[in-house]
């Protein structure tokens, strides 16, 4: 029910903006500004406001500051705009500035909001009468804005007031920890002094740790939720919360779902906390008290916190089928619940057999979502498409795309960078080249400021798919592709190094496969950067007598767990990599590490790699008559595809 209410919030917000416009057009009194600001503060703590409602709030605050529409340069505290209302307005506006600046289509609204934020800060002089919660809100807003706001005298005055409230026991942990985060960040910012130097931050953290045990499950959940709204970079702030979670014997399902969602947003994967979370979910399932939307939240959160969970782990074997079966027992699913379930499955690369989870399949989840009759938000659609691509479920993706409407295409221009990056990559990975959403996603991507590494990596691979598979489409901007490509290359090299080692210090499987190629007398390169990827082993054309050969080693992280079909063993991202390398004229041979390890002897391993190479390398060479001289394994240039040894 909580999930159903959360889904109504954006629609209620749109209706609120429409009512305000209707009221203004009919000349009736507008809603009280204080009520409008408080409502938006509550909405904003759960989801970004729609442009219509944010614009309405901006207009209401602007009108209050300018009296009867006077000169904006002479804004003053005309009307009844009191410090608490200024604090609410600043918290709402500041949280939206990054979202507005990242979307080209929202530039007019950004131009209207930014100067208003500056003016509101100038007008905020007296903070002693503000409630403790609003003092913390303002400190957070200053921290988010950065210099010069974070270095203004207002930051010091706020810290003084917060310390007074702390000493008089007027602060709760739900306020203390966000304030401590802001003080840590302000001290670590350029010009803010040594990192973590603000003494009040440590006082707040210590006080929160002392008070949290008495807060109970509700207090722990609320504190985690407040922290999950921040870009937290200091997990020690959360240790006290984690200790409280680990000590709970049981938890009400609604609070448990909220807590798990917050832990996942924070990526707080402490082993004791994760074990406690799995235990608490198991207890709730044993009591049959979990709603399908709560089951979806729990599955997504646990999977997000355990991406390396093995197919035999308690999560994959025990909890995942139970949660999936509980959610799938519903006749229909809210769209965001279905999106959460599919995202969770994709996070742990799991496609459980239907008989293990009461007949639930990825395609069935999409059908239950569409059967709800509720509109699927663009962000939810993008998440589902990416999950389907990763899980090798093109039929489920097609069913969703067939249900997309013109409203989805129109919404792309106003989407956030994450949604645009995910949507673009997913449509290209699924080869949906003729779908209307792809052209809209391309148009939006060209004018979007992608900043997060994960977004840039998606954009880099999408640019390669465009170049190789859709050459007639207008390309993405060259500077965007260059920046994304550099980050992408670095991330791929680090991932390959973590999985298989380097040419100088290879991992066990890489060393053994390289040794088998040496035994066959086949000159090769190790960890070669070519074809826009890091290729584990490379046989150049002069060795193969034809196309260059790339040998890719696949760990469990590249494999689907519980896959029903052998052809779906590799996750979608790895299938895209193989497809694109092949498109550049390479022959790709996959070696699964668990199959390689099962070969009983060195002779069996040499025989196994020889059998895979036979169709692509001359029989005499594959049998051991290749070039034994030349470049040793792991040394120098690979010779194929213009690559050089990483």
N, C-alpha and C positions, 0 to 999 in steps of 0.2 A: 504493500500500500504506500509505503514511503517512496518507493521508486515510481509508482504511478503519479503521486503528487509532484515529485520532482520533474516528471516529464511535462506536467501541466504548467510549470513555472514560466517557460519562455512564451507559451501561448497567452497566459494571463498578462505577461508583461506587454505583449503586442496589443492586447485589448485595452490595457491601461493607457497606453499611448494614444490609441484611437479615441478613447473616451475623453482624454484631455483635449484633443483637437476638436472633438465635437462640442465640448463645453465652451471652448474659446469661440468657435464659429457662431454659437447661439447666444453669445454675450452673457452667459451665466457665470457665477463665481467659480474660479478655478479651485481644484482640490487644495487643501492646506499644504503649503510648501514643506512644513515639518513632516507631515505624513508621507508626502511623496518621497522626500529624502530618506526617511527611515525605511520605507518599502524598498527603495532601490538599494539601500545598504544591505538589507536582508537578501534580496535577489542576487546581488553581486557576490555575496559570499558563497553562492552555489554555482553560478554560471555567469558569463559575460552578458551584459545587457544588449538588447537589440539596438540597432542604430536609431530606430524611431524613438525608443524610450530614452536613450542617452541624449538624443537631441532635445527631447522635451524637457528633461531635467536641466540641461544646459540653458535652454531658453528661459525656464522659470527662475533659475538663479540669476541669470543675466538681467532679467526684468526687475528683480528685486534690488540688484545692485545699482541699476541706472534710474531707479525711480519710475517716471512715466516715459521710458524710452529715450533718455538723454544721451549725452555724449559718453561713449564707453571709456574715453580717456579720463573722465572725471568721476569714475565709479566711486561711490562712497556707501557707507552703511545706511542707505535710505531704506525705509521699510523696516521689517522685523527680522532681518537675517542676523541671528545670534551666533556666538562662537560654536555652540553644539551643531548648528546647521552647517556652518562653514566646515567643521570637521567631517561631518557626513559627506558633504559635497566633494571635499578634497579626496577622501578615501575612495569614493566611487570614480572620480575622474582620473586620478593617478593610476589606478589599476588598469584603466583602458588605454592609456597612452601608448604602451608598446604594441597593443593589438591594432590600434588605429595607424600607427606609423609603419607597420609591416604590410599594410594593404593599400595599394595605389587608389583603389576605388573609394576608399574612406578618407582620402586626403582633405576634402572640404570640411568634414566633421572634425578632423584633427586640428585644422586651422582655426576652428571655432572654439575648441576646448582648451588648447594649450595656453592662449593668453588669459583665459579665465582662471586657470590654475595659478598662474603667476600673480594675478590680481588678488585672488583669495588669500594667498600666503601673505601678501603685503598688508591685508586688512586684519589678519589674525594677530592681535597684540596681547590680549589677556587670555591666559590658558588656565589660571588657577581655579576657575569655576567649572572646568570640564570634568565629566566623570572619568574614572580611571580607564575605562575601556577606550574612550575617545583620545585620551592622552597617548595610549599605545597605538591607536590608529594613525594619529598624526606622525608619530615617530617612524612608523612603518612607511608612511607616504614620503617623508623626507629621505629615508634610506633608499626607496625605490627611485626617486628622482636623481639622487646623486648630487655631486657638486654642481652649482654653488649652494644649492638648497641645504644639502646635508652638512655644510660647514657654517650655516647661518647661526646667529645667536639663538634663534628659536629652538634649535636642537638641544642646546644647553639648558634652556628654560624647561623644556619638556622633561629632560632627564632629572632635573631638580624636583619637579612635581611628582614624577614617578617614584623617586626615592622617598619622598615624603609619604606617598600613599603606601609604599611597601612597609615603611616603619610603623605606620598606623594600621596595618593589617587590612587594607582596603583592596588588595590585589589578589586574584585567584591565579592558579597555575596557567589557566587558559589565556590570561593576559601576560603573565610573567615571561613565558618562554618566547612568544613573538617579540616582546620588547627586548629581551636579551639578544635575540638574533639581530634585531636592528642595531643595537649598540655595538655588537661585535663587528657588523658590516661597516658601520660608520667609523669605527676605530681602524679598520683595515683598509679603508679607502685612501687614495692618494691625498696626502695632507692631513689625514685623520689620526696620525700617530702610529705607534707600533701595533702590530696585529693583536687583537684581543686585549688591548691595554685598558679599556674602560672598566673601572672597578665595579660599577653598578651591574654590568652584565653578569659577572660571576656571582654577585649577591642574589640577583634574580634567579639564576639557575639553581643555586643552593637552596633558596627558599622554596622553589617549585618542587625540588626533589624531596624536601621535608614534608610538604603539604599533600603531595599527590596520593600517597597511600590512603589518606582519609577521603579522597574525592570519589572513590568507588569506580565502577565500570563506566557510569555516565560521565564522570569528570575526565577519566582517561580518554574516552572516545572524543569528547569535545575538545580536549587539548590537542590530540593528534589531528583532528580535523582542522583546527586553527593553524597548526604548523604546516599542514599539507597545502595550505593556500600560499605559502611562502616559497621562494627559491632557496630552500635551506641548503647551506653548504657546510654546516658544522653538526654532524651527527651526534657528537657528545652531548649536545643540548637535549637529545631525545633519550639518552640512556636511562634517565629516571622514569620516563614513560614506559620504556621497554621493560624495565624491571617490574613495574606495576602490572603490565599485561601478563608477563610470565607467571605472576603469582595468583592470577584469577582462577578459581576452580570452574566457573561457568560464566556465561554471558548471554544476555537477552539477544535473540537473533538480530533485531534491528540495530542495536548498539554494536554487535559483532560485525555486521556488514559495513557500518560506517567506519569502524576501526580498521578493518581490513582494507577498505578503499583508501583510507588515509595512509596506511603503511605502504601500500603499493605506489601511491603518488610520491611518497618520500623515498622510495626504493630502500626502505629500511629492512634489510634482510639479515639482521642479526640471527645467528643460529638458535639461541634460546627463545627469542621472540617468535621466530618462524615455527619452531616446534610447538610452542604454546598455541599459536594461531591454528595449526592443524588439529591439535587436541581439542580446542574449543569448538571448531567446526564439526568435528566428529561427535562431540557431546550433543550439539544442537541437532544434528541429523538423527542421532539415536532417540531423541525425544520427539521426532517428527514435527518440529516446530518451525521449519525453515520454509519461507515463501519462495516461489520460483525466482523472483527478482533478486532476493537475497542469495539464493544459491548461485545465480549468475555472477553477482558481485564477488562472492567468495571464491568461485573458480577462477575468475579473471585475476583477482588479487594474488592468490596463492601461486598461480602460474607465472605471473609477472615477477614475483619474488623468488621463484625457483626455476629460471629458464634452463638450467643444466640438469634438471631432475631426470634421473635415469628411468628407463622403461620399467625397471623392477622396484622403483622407490615407492614408499607408502603413499605418496601423493598420487602418482600415476596409476598405481595398481588399486589403491583403496578409495581415496577421497574423490578423485576425478570422476570415475564412473558413477559414484553415488550422487554427486552434485549434478552431473549431466542428466542422470535419470530423473532426479527430482525436478529439475527445470523442464525437462522434456515431457513430464507427465501433464503439464498444462496444455489445454486445448489450443491456446494461442499465446504468443509471447509479446511483451512490449518490445518495440524495435531496439531500444538500447540494451535490453536484457539479452536478446539474441546476439547483438553485436559483442557484448561482453563475453558470452559463452564462446563464440568463435575466436575472439581475440585470445582468450585463455588457452584454447586448444592449440592455436598457432604458436603461442609463446613457449609451450612445452613440446611442440611439434608432434602432437598426439592425434591420431584418428582411431579411437577405440572401436573394436568390432561392435556392431549394433547389438549383438546378443549380450554384451557386457554392460550395457547401459540402457536397458529397456527399449531397444530398437531405435534410439536416437541417432541421427546422422547429421552431418553438416547441412546437407540439402534440406533435410526435414526441418532444421532450425530456421532456415531462411523462409521456408513455406509457412511456418508458424508465425514468423514475424510479419510476413505479408498478409496473413490471414487475420491479423489484429484489426486491419482497417485503418490504423493510425499512419500518418505520414512519416516516412523515414527521413530523418535529418541528413543533410549532406555529409556531415562528419561521421555519422553512423554508417552511411552507405560506403564511404571511403574505407572505414575500418573493416567492414565486412568483406569488401572486395580484396583488400590486402590479405586478410585471413584466408579467404578462398584460394588466392594465388599461392600462398605459402603451403597450404594443405593439399594442393593439387585437386581442387574441387571446381573445375570450370563450369559444370552444370549449375551449381548453386550460385555462382557469380552471374551467369547468364540470366537466371530466374530473377535476380535482383535488378539487373540492368534493364530487363524488359519492363519492369514495373516503374522505372524512373520516369519522371515527367518533365515538362518544360520548366517547372518551378525549380527543379534541381539544377538544370543548366543555367538558369538565371542567378541562382545562389552562388555559383562558383566564383564570380567576380568579387564577392564580398567575404569569401572564406578566409580563414586564417592560414598562415604558411604551412602548418603541419598538415592540414586537410588537403591543401593543394598538392603538396609534395607526395603524400600517400596516394591520392587519387590519380595523379599523373603516372606514377610508377606502376600502380596496380593495373590501370587500363592498358598500358604498354606491355606489361608482363603477361597479361591475359590475351594479348593481341586483339584487343577490341578497337581496331584502327578506324572503323567506320562509325563508331558511336558518337553521338553529338556531344557527350560529356568530354571526350578527349580534346576536341577543338577548343572548348571553353577552358579546360584545364591548362592547355598550352598558352592560350591568351593570358590567363591569370598568372601563370608562372613567369612569363616574360617581364611582368611589372611588379613581382613580389620580392621583398627583401628576405631571402632565406638566411638565417643566422646560425641555427643550431646544427652541430655536426651531423646528426642523424638525418635532418632534412637535406643538407647539402650532399650527403652520400646517395640518397634516393634520387636527387636531381642529376647527379653525375651519371648514374647508371641509366636513368631515363634518357639523358642526352645521347648515350651510346646506342640505346635501342632505337631512338629516332634516326640516328645517322645510318645504322645498318639495316633497319627493317622498315623505315618509313622515310626514305631519303627525299621524297617530294614535299614533305611537310616543312614549313618555315622553322629553322633551328632556334634554339634558345640563345639568348645573348652570349657572345663569345667570352666576355669577362666573367659572367656567371658560371659558364661551363669550365673555364680555366680554374677559377677559385675552387669550385666543387670538385674538379678532377684532382687537384693537388691534395685536398683533404682525403678524398676517396682512396687515392693511391697509398697514402700513409696509413690509413686505417686498415686497408687490405694487407699491407706488409706486416703490420703489427699483429693482425689476426692470424696470418699464416705462420708467423714466428711463434706465437703462443701455441698453435695447434701442432706444428710439425718441426719447430726449431729453425735454424738457419743453415746456409750452405757450410758455414764454418763449424757449427755445432748442431748437426741434424738430430732430430728425434729418432726414436727406435725404428718406427715404420719407414720413415724417409731414408734412414741409413740402410735398412735391409733391402728396400726396393732399388736404391742406387747400387748396392752391392750385387744384386741380381743382374742389373743391366751391365755392370762391370764384368760379371762372369760370362755374359753373352758377348762381350767385346763391343758393346754399343756405347759410343761417345755421347755424353749427355750433359745438360746443365741442371743445376739444382736451385730451387727458389728463384726462378727467372721472372722478371717483370716484363711481360709481353702481352700483346692483344688487350691492353688496358687492365690486366689482372696480374696477380702473382700466381704463376704456374709452378706446381711442386717439382716436376721433372720435365725436361724438354729434350726431344730428339730432333736435331735440325735436319733440313732437307737432304744434305749431303750424306747423312747416315741412313735416312729412310728410303732414299731414292725417289721420293715424291713429296707429298705435303708434310710439313712439320707435325710432330706428334707431341701432345701435351698429356702427361699422366697426372691426374688429380687424385689426391688421397682424401678420403672422406672419413671423418670421425663420427661418433654418435650425434654430435651437434648438427651434422649435415643430413641426418636421416629422420624420417618420420617414424614415430613409435606406434606400434599396433596398426600399421598400414594393412589394409585389406588386400591390396594388389601390389605385386612386386614392382610394377612400373611406376608406382607412386612412392618408392622408397626415399628418394631424395626430396628435400624440402624445395619449395618453389623458387626461393632465391638462388639455390645451387643449380637448379634446372635452367634458370635464366642465364647464369654464368656460362654453363656448358653451351647453351644455344648461341650466345653471342661470340664465344671463342670459336665455335664451329663456323659462324658466319664470316669470320675473318680468314678462313682457309685452313684452319687447323683440324687435325684429327684428335679427338679427345677420348682418352681411356680412363675409366674410373676404377680405382682400387679401394674397396671398402676395408677399413682397418680391422674390423672384427673377423671378416673372412680371411684376410691375410694372416692374422694371428692364429687362425685355426689350422693353417698349413703346418704340417708336422716337422718338416726338415728344410734345410737350405736348398736341397735339390728340388723339393716340391715347390718351393717359392720361385726358383729359377724357371721351372717348367710352367708354373702358372702364369708368370709375366710373359714368357715366350709365346704361350698359346694366345694371349690377348694381343700380342704384337704381330702375330703372323699375317693377319689380313692387311696390315698397313706397312710392314717392313718386308723387304725381300726375304724369302725363306732361308737363303744361305746366310744372310746377316742375322736373322732372328735365331738361327740354329747355332750361332757362335762364330760366324765368319765375318762379322762387321769390323769396323775400324777400331782396333784396340788401342791405337795410339791417339795422339791429339789431346784434346782437353780432358783431363780427369774429371771424375764426378765432383760437381760442386765448384769447378774452377772456370773462370773466364767467361767468354761470351757463349750464348747458346747457339747462335747462328740462325735461329728460326724466328720469323716474325719481327726481326729487328730488335729483339730483346737483349738485355744485358743482365748479367747475374746481379740479383738484388744484394 
